[in-house]
Amino acid sequence: MATATPQTSSGRLEAVESSAVAHGGRLPPGPRAPAIVQTLAWALAPTWVMDRCAERLGEVFTLTFAPSGLKLVLVSDPEAVKTVFTAPPELAPSAAAASPIAPVVGPSSVLVLTGPEHMRQRKLLLPPFHGERMREYEDVVVDATRRDMAGWTLGRPMRLQRHTRLITLEVILRAVFGVEAERMEPLKTAVGELLEPVGTLAVLRALMSRPSSERPTGAIGQALDRLDALIYEEIARRRAQGDLQRRSDILSLLLGARDEDGEAMTDGELRDELVTLLLAGHETTATSVAWAVERLVRHPEKLRRLVAEIDAEAGGGGGEEYMTAVVNETLRVRPVVPMVARVLTGELQVGAYRLPAGTRVMPSIYLTNRNPRVYEDAAEFRPERFLQAGPETFSWIPFGGGIRRCIGASFALLEMKVMLRTMLGELEPRVPAGRARAGAWGGRSGERIVRRAITLVPARGASVVWERRG
């Protein structure tokens, strides 16, 4: 592959072949910029880095971070993504166990487990998120959305993401614990305190240091202690109750779940899965809903079409084809998580490269979803592209793929649709005055994509003005 040599002073990343790392194998090319520059750029502007590298290096490239020496091979060719996702799990296990999230979610989390232990936990977790069981939570989503909407100030700009986070946090707490109102607030506070310190600096420190399995200290550690205490209290309370068979919350279902050997989850395993569900189950969905509204207000014709479908459905005369297309397109063009990680235990042919053991190969959700070979005008928001056919498995990967695809994907899709239907059925959003020609901050191009910890969020929190529908 030819490499170009732009001037770094113009804000571009110069390309260079990466060095050999093991067994004589060579990693794909990467930027010529020093590793420390790549580290800072990745921490501050990950989508800029991915876009520039994809433009200059193509669908596979290597990033290097300092001073840890960590190397990541990013891939966005659907065939290469398929190779990684369908590789034997023992050859390409998840790299999450060596990531900064591992000490937070715990050693028994489905996110960090590999091999048979991962499959055991996955099978125990799947039933609450499928079929009619999941539909039971629809009223919870409607109630939480309307409760928050009742406090909105109409006619004035608001950061929608702040509100969607409150809504989805309440939904996941009620879905997971089924807790009464008086026990909801301490749990909300504990989760908020845990997430608040996790910013760009925390990401930068993680990139610059070697992976650690030690429990976090400082503000994050203290917040985690408080959340753990509340979770163990809920587990003990539920175990003491005799109505598990009549309850539909996820904790009760998990307490009653048994693996193939008839074994139940321990309290430690329950704690790790519940923390995982709480942290992964509300922030991502909240951001996706905020992105959907941010995209719709900058494409009024698409907003009108969606509202017309919502109205028709409310009148008993319509479906949700366009709603599904809007949700799918939002997740495509504004994925919340930029990538997933695998670490190779042996050599694997990925595209033109035979990657050696020890390589961290990362299917890039952001770049795969925007691959110009797959999607015409890939950066444009066009829900219509999904009306004739649904997304393809390995070119639309907002939830990852393979045996590690997000367990809560169906729940997230349902929650997004219900929240959008509830909001747009009663209120009308628009871009705040003065931002119509504000370029990347508010015009048709929309809000910039910025990092919040490991997620990609709207720079202004999806700033919109809501009005009562006429």
C-alpha positions as CSV (number, residue, x, y, z in Angstrom):
1,M,0.0,0.0,0.0
2,A,1.4,3.4,-0.9
3,T,1.8,5.9,1.8
4,A,1.5,9.7,1.4
5,T,3.7,12.3,3.1
6,P,1.6,15.3,4.2
7,Q,2.9,18.1,6.3
8,T,2.2,17.5,10.0
9,S,2.0,21.2,10.6
10,S,-1.3,21.3,8.6
11,G,-3.0,19.0,11.1
12,R,-2.6,15.8,9.1
13,L,-1.1,12.5,10.1
14,E,1.9,11.4,8.1
15,A,2.0,7.6,7.3
16,V,4.7,5.1,7.8
17,E,5.0,1.3,7.9
18,S,4.8,-0.2,11.3
19,S,7.6,-2.3,12.6
20,A,7.6,-6.1,13.1
21,V,6.3,-7.2,16.4
22,A,6.5,-11.0,16.6
23,H,7.2,-14.2,14.6
24,G,8.5,-12.0,11.8
25,G,5.0,-10.6,11.1
26,R,4.5,-7.0,10.2
27,L,1.7,-4.8,11.3
28,P,-0.2,-2.6,8.9
29,P,1.1,1.0,8.3
30,G,0.4,3.7,10.7
31,P,0.9,7.5,11.1
32,R,4.4,8.8,11.1
33,A,3.6,11.2,14.0
34,P,5.4,10.3,17.2
35,A,3.5,7.9,19.5
36,I,2.9,10.6,22.1
37,V,1.3,12.8,19.4
38,Q,-0.9,9.8,18.4
39,T,-1.8,9.3,22.0
40,L,-2.9,12.9,22.6
41,A,-4.8,13.0,19.3
42,W,-6.6,9.8,20.0
43,A,-7.6,10.9,23.5
44,L,-8.8,14.3,22.3
45,A,-10.2,13.7,18.8
46,P,-10.6,10.0,18.1
47,T,-12.9,10.4,15.1
48,W,-10.5,12.9,13.5
49,V,-7.7,10.4,13.8
50,M,-9.8,7.6,12.4
51,D,-11.0,9.7,9.5
52,R,-7.5,10.9,8.6
53,C,-5.9,7.5,8.8
54,A,-8.7,5.9,6.8
55,E,-8.3,8.5,4.1
56,R,-4.5,8.1,3.8
57,L,-4.0,4.4,4.8
58,G,-7.2,2.7,3.8
59,E,-9.3,0.1,5.7
60,V,-6.6,-1.2,8.0
61,F,-3.9,0.7,9.9
62,T,-1.9,0.7,13.2
63,L,-1.9,3.3,16.0
64,T,0.9,3.4,18.6
65,F,0.6,4.9,22.0
66,A,3.3,6.2,24.4
67,P,4.9,5.5,26.7
68,S,3.1,2.2,27.1
69,G,4.0,1.1,23.6
70,L,0.5,-0.2,23.0
71,K,-0.3,-0.8,19.4
72,L,-3.9,-1.1,18.0
73,V,-4.7,-2.4,14.5
74,L,-7.9,-0.9,13.3
75,V,-9.9,-2.6,10.5
76,S,-13.1,-1.4,8.7
77,D,-13.3,-3.6,5.7
78,P,-16.5,-5.7,6.2
79,E,-14.7,-8.9,5.1
80,A,-11.9,-8.2,7.6
81,V,-14.4,-7.4,10.3
82,K,-16.1,-10.7,9.5
83,T,-12.8,-12.5,9.8
84,V,-12.2,-11.1,13.3
85,F,-15.8,-11.6,14.6
86,T,-16.0,-15.2,13.3
87,A,-12.5,-16.3,14.3
88,P,-12.5,-19.1,16.9
89,P,-13.0,-17.5,20.3
90,E,-9.8,-19.1,21.6
91,L,-7.9,-17.4,18.7
92,A,-9.4,-13.9,19.0
93,P,-10.7,-13.5,22.6
94,S,-11.9,-10.1,23.9
95,A,-9.2,-7.7,25.0
96,A,-11.6,-6.2,27.6
97,A,-9.9,-8.1,30.5
98,A,-6.8,-5.9,30.0
99,S,-8.8,-2.6,29.5
100,P,-9.5,0.1,32.1
101,I,-13.1,-1.1,32.5
102,A,-12.2,-4.5,33.8
103,P,-11.4,-3.4,37.4
104,V,-14.7,-1.5,37.5
105,V,-17.1,-4.2,36.1
106,G,-15.2,-7.0,37.9
107,P,-13.7,-10.3,36.9
108,S,-17.0,-12.1,36.4
109,S,-18.5,-9.6,34.0
110,V,-19.6,-10.9,30.6
111,L,-17.6,-8.1,29.1
112,V,-14.3,-9.4,30.3
113,L,-14.8,-13.1,30.5
114,T,-13.5,-15.4,27.7
115,G,-14.0,-19.0,26.7
116,P,-16.5,-21.3,28.5
117,E,-16.9,-18.9,31.4
118,H,-18.0,-16.2,29.0
119,M,-20.6,-18.5,27.3
120,R,-21.9,-19.6,30.7
121,Q,-22.6,-16.0,31.8
122,R,-24.0,-15.1,28.4
123,K,-26.5,-17.9,28.5
124,L,-27.6,-16.9,32.0
125,L,-28.0,-13.2,30.9
126,L,-29.8,-13.7,27.6
127,P,-33.4,-14.7,28.7
128,P,-34.4,-11.3,30.2
129,F,-33.5,-9.5,27.0
130,H,-35.6,-11.4,24.5
131,G,-39.2,-12.0,23.4
132,E,-42.2,-10.9,25.4
133,R,-40.2,-10.6,28.5
134,M,-38.5,-7.5,27.1
135,R,-41.8,-6.0,26.0
136,E,-42.8,-5.8,29.6
137,Y,-40.4,-2.9,30.0
138,E,-42.1,-0.8,27.4
139,D,-44.4,0.9,29.9
140,V,-41.5,1.6,32.1
141,V,-39.8,3.5,29.3
142,V,-42.9,5.5,28.5
143,D,-43.5,6.4,32.2
144,A,-39.8,7.5,32.7
145,T,-39.8,9.6,29.5
146,R,-43.1,11.4,30.3
147,R,-42.0,12.0,33.9
148,D,-38.9,13.8,32.8
149,M,-40.7,15.6,30.0
150,A,-43.0,17.1,32.5
151,G,-40.2,19.2,33.8
152,W,-38.9,20.5,30.5
153,T,-39.0,24.3,29.9
154,L,-40.5,24.7,26.4
155,G,-39.3,27.4,24.1
156,R,-35.7,27.5,25.5
157,P,-32.6,25.6,24.5
158,M,-31.8,22.5,26.6
159,R,-29.1,19.9,26.4
160,L,-31.2,16.8,25.6
161,Q,-28.5,14.3,26.5
162,R,-28.6,15.3,30.1
163,H,-32.3,14.4,30.1
164,T,-32.0,11.2,28.1
165,R,-29.4,10.0,30.6
166,L,-31.8,10.5,33.5
167,I,-34.5,8.7,31.6
168,T,-32.4,5.7,30.6
169,L,-30.8,5.5,34.1
170,E,-34.3,5.2,35.7
171,V,-35.3,2.7,33.1
172,I,-32.3,0.4,33.6
173,L,-32.7,0.7,37.4
174,R,-36.3,-0.3,37.3
175,A,-35.7,-3.0,34.7
176,V,-32.7,-4.5,36.6
177,F,-33.9,-4.1,40.2
178,G,-37.6,-3.3,40.1
179,V,-36.8,-1.0,43.0
180,E,-39.4,1.2,44.7
181,A,-39.1,5.0,44.5
182,E,-37.4,5.4,47.9
183,R,-34.5,3.2,47.0
184,M,-34.1,4.6,43.4
185,E,-32.4,7.9,44.4
186,P,-29.4,6.4,46.2
187,L,-28.7,4.1,43.2
188,K,-29.0,7.0,40.8
189,T,-26.6,9.1,42.9
190,A,-24.1,6.2,43.1
191,V,-24.1,5.6,39.4
192,G,-23.8,9.3,38.6
193,E,-20.9,9.7,41.0
194,L,-19.1,6.7,39.4
195,L,-19.4,8.1,35.9
196,E,-18.7,11.7,36.6
197,P,-14.9,11.5,37.1
198,V,-14.4,9.3,34.0
199,G,-13.4,11.9,31.4
200,T,-10.7,12.5,28.8
201,L,-7.9,12.6,31.3
202,A,-8.8,9.2,32.6
203,V,-8.7,7.9,29.0
204,L,-5.4,9.5,28.4
205,R,-3.9,7.9,31.6
206,A,-5.2,4.5,30.5
207,L,-3.5,4.8,27.1
208,M,-0.2,5.9,28.6
209,S,0.0,3.2,31.2
210,R,0.2,-0.5,31.3
211,P,-3.1,-2.4,31.9
212,S,-3.8,-2.9,35.6
213,S,-6.2,-5.3,37.3
214,E,-6.2,-3.3,40.5
215,R,-9.4,-1.8,41.8
216,P,-9.7,2.0,41.1
217,T,-8.8,4.4,43.8
218,G,-9.7,8.0,44.4
219,A,-13.1,9.4,43.5
220,I,-13.9,6.5,41.1
221,G,-12.9,3.9,43.7
222,Q,-15.0,5.6,46.4
223,A,-18.0,5.9,44.1
224,L,-17.6,2.2,43.2
225,D,-17.6,1.2,46.9
226,R,-20.9,3.1,47.4
227,L,-22.5,1.5,44.4
228,D,-21.3,-2.0,45.4
229,A,-22.7,-1.6,48.9
230,L,-26.1,-0.7,47.5
231,I,-26.0,-3.6,45.0
232,Y,-25.1,-6.2,47.6
233,E,-27.9,-4.8,49.8
234,E,-30.4,-5.3,47.0
235,I,-29.1,-8.8,46.3
236,A,-29.5,-9.7,50.0
237,R,-33.0,-8.1,50.2
238,R,-34.1,-10.0,47.1
239,R,-32.7,-13.4,48.3
240,A,-34.7,-12.9,51.5
241,Q,-38.0,-12.4,49.6
242,G,-40.1,-15.3,48.6
243,D,-41.7,-13.9,45.5
244,L,-38.9,-14.4,42.9
245,Q,-41.2,-16.4,40.7
246,R,-43.7,-13.6,40.4
247,R,-41.2,-10.8,39.7
248,S,-40.1,-9.8,36.3
249,D,-37.1,-7.6,37.1
250,I,-33.7,-8.8,35.8
251,L,-32.2,-9.3,39.3
252,S,-35.0,-11.7,40.2
253,L,-34.6,-13.5,36.9
254,L,-30.9,-13.9,37.4
255,L,-31.3,-15.1,41.0
256,G,-33.5,-17.9,39.6
257,A,-31.3,-18.7,36.6
258,R,-29.3,-21.9,36.5
259,D,-26.5,-23.0,34.2
260,E,-26.3,-26.4,32.5
261,D,-24.9,-27.9,35.7
262,G,-27.7,-26.5,37.8
263,E,-25.5,-23.9,39.4
264,A,-26.7,-20.5,40.3
265,M,-24.7,-17.2,40.1
266,T,-22.8,-16.3,43.2
267,D,-23.3,-12.8,44.8
268,G,-20.0,-11.7,43.3
269,E,-21.0,-12.8,39.8
270,L,-24.4,-11.1,40.2
271,R,-22.6,-7.9,41.4
272,D,-20.3,-7.9,38.3
273,E,-23.2,-8.4,35.8
274,L,-25.4,-5.8,37.5
275,V,-22.7,-3.2,37.4
276,T,-22.1,-4.1,33.8
277,L,-25.8,-3.7,33.0
278,L,-26.1,-0.4,34.8
279,L,-23.0,1.2,33.2
280,A,-23.4,-0.2,29.7
281,G,-27.2,-0.2,29.7
282,H,-28.1,3.5,30.0
283,E,-25.3,5.8,28.9
284,T,-25.1,4.4,25.3
285,T,-28.8,4.3,24.7
286,A,-29.2,7.8,26.1
287,T,-26.5,9.1,23.8
288,S,-28.1,7.4,20.8
289,V,-31.5,9.0,21.4
290,A,-29.8,12.4,21.8
291,W,-28.0,11.9,18.5
292,A,-31.2,10.8,16.8
293,V,-32.9,14.1,17.7
294,E,-29.8,16.1,16.9
295,R,-29.8,14.5,13.4
296,L,-33.6,14.9,12.9
297,V,-33.8,18.6,13.7
298,R,-31.1,19.3,11.0
299,H,-33.1,17.3,8.5
300,P,-36.7,18.7,8.9
301,E,-38.1,16.7,6.0
302,K,-37.0,13.5,7.7
303,L,-38.4,14.7,11.1
304,R,-41.8,15.4,9.4
305,R,-41.9,12.0,7.8
306,L,-41.1,10.3,11.2
307,V,-43.7,12.4,13.0
308,A,-46.3,11.5,10.4
309,E,-45.6,7.8,10.9
310,I,-45.8,8.2,14.7
311,D,-49.2,9.9,14.4
312,A,-50.5,7.3,12.0
313,E,-49.4,4.5,14.3
314,A,-51.1,6.2,17.3
315,G,-54.3,6.3,15.2
316,G,-54.0,2.6,14.5
317,G,-53.1,3.0,10.8
318,G,-49.4,2.7,10.6
319,G,-46.2,0.7,11.4
320,E,-42.7,1.7,12.4
321,E,-40.8,1.2,9.2
322,Y,-39.4,4.7,9.1
323,M,-38.7,4.7,12.9
324,T,-36.7,1.6,12.4
325,A,-34.8,3.2,9.5
326,V,-34.1,6.3,11.6
327,V,-32.8,4.3,14.5
328,N,-30.6,2.2,12.3
329,E,-29.2,5.2,10.4
330,T,-28.5,7.1,13.7
331,L,-26.6,4.1,15.0
332,R,-24.7,3.9,11.7
333,V,-23.7,7.5,11.2
334,R,-23.3,8.3,15.0
335,P,-22.2,5.1,16.7
336,V,-21.6,5.8,20.4
337,V,-18.8,3.3,21.0
338,P,-16.0,3.7,18.4
339,M,-14.6,0.1,18.3
340,V,-14.4,-3.3,19.9
341,A,-11.2,-5.1,20.8
342,R,-9.7,-8.6,20.3
343,V,-6.3,-9.8,21.2
344,L,-4.8,-12.6,19.0
345,T,-3.4,-15.7,20.7
346,G,-2.1,-17.0,17.3
347,E,-1.6,-15.7,13.8
348,L,-4.6,-14.6,11.9
349,Q,-4.9,-13.5,8.2
350,V,-6.9,-10.3,8.2
351,G,-7.2,-8.9,4.8
352,A,-3.8,-8.5,3.2
353,Y,-2.0,-8.9,6.6
354,R,-1.1,-12.0,8.6
355,L,-1.2,-10.6,12.0
356,P,1.0,-12.2,14.7
357,A,0.0,-13.5,18.1
358,G,-0.3,-10.7,20.6
359,T,-1.8,-8.2,18.1
360,R,-4.7,-6.1,19.4
361,V,-7.0,-6.0,16.4
362,M,-9.9,-3.6,16.6
363,P,-12.9,-3.7,14.3
364,S,-13.7,0.0,14.1
365,I,-17.4,0.5,14.5
366,Y,-17.2,4.2,13.5
367,L,-15.2,3.5,10.2
368,T,-17.0,0.3,9.3
369,N,-20.4,2.0,9.6
370,R,-19.1,4.8,7.4
371,N,-17.2,2.7,4.8
372,P,-17.6,4.6,1.5
373,R,-17.4,1.3,-0.5
374,V,-20.6,0.1,1.3
375,Y,-22.5,3.3,1.8
376,E,-23.1,6.1,-0.8
377,D,-22.5,9.5,0.8
378,A,-21.5,7.6,3.9
379,A,-21.3,10.6,6.2
380,E,-24.8,11.8,5.3
381,F,-27.9,11.0,7.5
382,R,-30.2,9.1,5.2
383,P,-32.7,6.8,6.9
384,E,-34.1,5.9,3.5
385,R,-31.1,3.7,2.8
386,F,-32.6,1.2,5.2
387,L,-36.2,1.1,4.0
388,Q,-35.6,-1.4,1.2
389,A,-33.3,-3.7,3.2
390,G,-32.0,-3.9,6.7
391,P,-28.4,-3.4,7.7
392,E,-25.8,-6.0,6.6
393,T,-24.3,-8.0,9.4
394,F,-20.6,-7.0,9.0
395,S,-21.0,-3.5,7.6
396,W,-23.3,-2.2,10.4
397,I,-21.9,-3.1,13.8
398,P,-23.0,-0.6,16.4
399,F,-23.4,-3.5,18.8
400,G,-20.3,-5.4,17.9
401,G,-20.6,-8.9,16.4
402,G,-20.0,-12.6,16.7
403,I,-20.5,-14.4,20.0
404,R,-19.8,-11.2,21.8
405,R,-22.5,-9.0,20.2
406,C,-24.1,-6.8,22.9
407,I,-26.7,-8.8,24.9
408,G,-28.8,-5.7,25.3
409,A,-29.0,-4.8,21.6
410,S,-32.7,-5.6,21.3
411,F,-33.5,-3.8,24.5
412,A,-31.6,-0.7,23.3
413,L,-33.5,-0.6,20.0
414,L,-36.8,-0.9,21.7
415,E,-35.9,1.8,24.2
416,M,-34.8,4.2,21.5
417,K,-38.0,3.7,19.5
418,V,-40.3,4.1,22.6
419,M,-38.4,7.3,23.8
420,L,-38.5,8.9,20.4
421,R,-42.1,8.0,19.8
422,T,-43.1,9.4,23.3
423,M,-41.1,12.7,22.8
424,L,-42.1,13.4,19.2
425,G,-45.7,12.3,19.7
426,E,-46.2,15.3,22.1
427,L,-43.5,17.9,21.4
428,E,-41.7,19.3,18.4
429,P,-37.9,19.9,18.5
430,R,-36.0,22.5,16.5
431,V,-32.4,23.9,16.3
432,P,-31.9,26.8,18.8
433,A,-32.0,30.2,17.2
434,G,-28.6,31.6,16.2
435,R,-27.1,28.1,15.5
436,A,-28.7,27.5,12.1
437,R,-25.5,28.8,10.5
438,A,-23.1,27.9,13.2
439,G,-21.2,25.4,11.2
440,A,-20.0,22.4,13.2
441,W,-21.7,23.7,16.3
442,G,-25.3,23.9,15.0
443,G,-26.0,24.1,11.3
444,R,-27.1,21.3,9.1
445,S,-23.8,19.6,9.6
446,G,-24.7,19.4,13.2
447,E,-22.8,19.2,16.5
448,R,-19.2,18.0,16.5
449,I,-18.5,14.4,17.7
450,V,-16.5,14.6,20.9
451,R,-15.2,12.0,23.4
452,R,-16.8,11.4,26.7
453,A,-14.8,8.7,28.4
454,I,-15.1,5.8,25.9
455,T,-18.2,7.1,24.1
456,L,-18.7,9.5,21.2
457,V,-21.2,12.2,22.1
458,P,-22.7,15.5,20.7
459,A,-20.4,18.5,21.5
460,R,-23.3,20.5,22.9
461,G,-25.2,17.6,24.4
462,A,-27.7,17.7,21.6
463,S,-28.9,21.2,22.2
464,V,-32.5,21.7,21.0
465,V,-35.6,23.8,21.7
466,W,-38.9,22.0,22.3
467,E,-42.3,23.4,21.6
468,R,-45.8,22.0,22.2
469,R,-47.1,20.5,18.9
470,G,-49.9,22.5,17.4
